[in-house]
């Protein structure tokens, strides 16, 4: 099952995507520059992607994904100033910068 949700953060609209797979729930929160996702995703897969990608410490709901801490990221996210331990909401908004 797939669920899409429009979410507003600091006047910016982002999209939440939830994918229910057998024995697995995957959560993504996208903007036009990148996305947050749960720890089920391997950051090495996106190492050279131009989008800013952050792996969050928790992601059982959209809210948890946005309020948990960044635990890994690709080079594009690092270049935007995103840091390990930063909250998802802040990281997502920093993706718009630069």
matplotlib code that plots the C-alpha trace (Angstrom):
import matplotlib.pyplot as plt

x = [0.0, 1.2, 0.2, 1.0, 0.6, 1.2, 3.1, 3.8, 7.0, 7.9, 5.6, 7.2, 5.2, 6.9, 5.5, 5.4, 5.5, 4.8, 5.3, 4.0, 5.9, 5.6, 7.2, 8.6, 7.4, 9.3, 8.9, 10.2, 9.8, 10.7, 11.2, 12.5, 16.2, 16.3, 14.7, 14.7, 14.2, 14.4, 17.3, 16.2, 18.0, 21.7, 23.4, 26.1, 23.4, 23.0, 26.6, 27.0, 23.4, 23.1, 20.0, 20.6, 19.7, 19.6, 19.0, 17.1, 17.5, 13.8, 11.0, 7.8, 5.7, 6.2, 6.4, 8.9, 11.0, 10.9, 11.7, 14.4, 18.1, 20.1, 22.4, 23.9, 23.9, 25.4, 28.0, 25.3, 23.7, 27.1, 27.7, 24.5, 25.8, 23.6, 25.2, 24.8, 22.4, 20.5, 16.7, 15.0, 12.9, 15.9, 17.9, 15.0, 14.8, 18.6, 18.3, 16.7, 19.8, 22.7]
y = [0.0, 3.5, 6.7, 10.3, 13.3, 17.0, 18.5, 22.2, 23.2, 26.9, 27.8, 25.3, 22.3, 18.9, 15.5, 12.5, 9.0, 5.9, 2.5, -0.6, -3.7, -7.1, -6.8, -3.4, 0.2, 2.8, 6.5, 9.3, 13.1, 14.9, 18.4, 19.6, 19.3, 15.9, 13.8, 12.2, 8.5, 5.8, 3.6, 0.8, 2.7, 2.3, 5.7, 4.1, 3.5, 7.3, 8.3, 10.0, 11.3, 15.0, 15.2, 15.8, 12.6, 12.1, 8.8, 9.4, 7.6, 6.9, 6.9, 5.0, 8.1, 11.3, 13.3, 10.9, 11.2, 15.0, 15.2, 12.5, 13.0, 12.7, 9.6, 9.5, 11.6, 11.9, 14.5, 16.7, 17.1, 17.7, 20.5, 22.1, 22.3, 19.4, 17.7, 14.4, 14.9, 17.6, 17.3, 16.2, 19.4, 21.6, 19.4, 19.4, 23.2, 23.5, 21.5, 24.6, 26.7, 27.2]
z = [0.0, -0.8, 1.0, -0.1, 2.2, 1.6, 4.6, 5.2, 7.0, 7.5, 4.6, 2.3, 1.0, 1.0, 0.2, 2.5, 0.9, 2.9, 1.3, 3.2, 2.0, 3.6, 7.1, 6.2, 6.4, 4.4, 4.9, 2.7, 3.0, -0.2, -1.4, -4.8, -3.7, -1.8, 0.8, 4.2, 4.6, 7.2, 8.3, 5.9, 3.1, 2.6, 2.0, -0.2, -2.8, -3.1, -2.5, -5.9, -6.3, -6.9, -4.6, -0.9, 1.0, 4.7, 6.5, 9.7, 13.0, 13.3, 10.7, 11.7, 10.9, 8.9, 12.1, 13.6, 10.4, 10.6, 14.3, 14.5, 13.9, 10.8, 11.2, 7.7, 4.5, 1.1, -0.1, -1.5, 1.9, 3.5, 0.9, 2.1, 5.6, 7.0, 10.0, 11.8, 14.7, 13.0, 13.2, 9.9, 9.6, 9.7, 7.3, 4.8, 4.9, 4.5, 1.3, -0.3, 0.5, -2.0]

ax = plt.figure().add_subplot(projection="3d")
ax.plot(x, y, z, "-o")
ax.set_aspect("equal")
plt.show()
